[in-house]
Amino acid sequence: MWKDCLKCDRVWVFVGGIAAAVIGKKVLKSPKTREVCVKTVAQAMKLHQDAQTTFANIKEEAEDICFDAKQEAAAACDCQQ
């Protein structure tokens, strides 16, 4: 009877799931894992902040270019009249 159970794939999947849960819990509780996660999140937050700053700079530059173009267009219209 036990030999038949050991041949069943579902039994091995179940045993593998239990093993993964036990090992996973130990890995997640590890101080090294926490340290790596904190560093990763900190880097992601820095990248996000850098991206926002870059986007703001690009937006300001585009607004300046648009303003200058409008002034040039207005000046060109005044000269033609």
MIRO-826302 format. One record per residue (C-alpha): residue in one letter; z, y, x. Coordinates in steps of 0.25 Angstrom, whole numbers, plus 5000, padded with zeros to 4 digits. Layout:
<atoms>
AZYX
...
</atoms>
This chain:
<atoms>
M500050005000
W500450105011
K499150065019
D498350105007
C499050245006
L498850275020
K497350255018
C497350355007
D496750495011
R497650565001
V498950515008
W498450565022
V498050705015
F499450705009
V500150675022
G499250775030
G499650885020
I501150855022
A500950855037
A500150985036
A501251055027
V502351015037
I501551055049
G501051185042
K502451225038
K502951205053
V501751285058
L501951405048
K503451415051
S503151425066
P503551555073
K502251545081
T501451535068
R502151655062
E501851735075
V500351705074
C500251735060
V500951875062
K500051905073
T498851865065
V499251955053
A499552065062
Q498152065069
A497552055055
M498352175050
K497852255063
L496452215061
H496552265046
Q497152395051
D496052415061
A494952385051
Q495552485041
T495652595052
T494252565057
F493752575042
A494452705040
N493852765053
I492452715048
K492652775035
E493052905041
E491852915050
A490952875038
E491552995030
D491353085042
I489853045043
C489653065028
F490353205028
D489453245040
A488153195034
K488453265021
Q488753395029
E487453375036
A486653345023
A487253475017
A486853555029
A485453505029
C485353535014
D485853675016
C484853705028
Q483653665019
Q483953765008
</atoms>
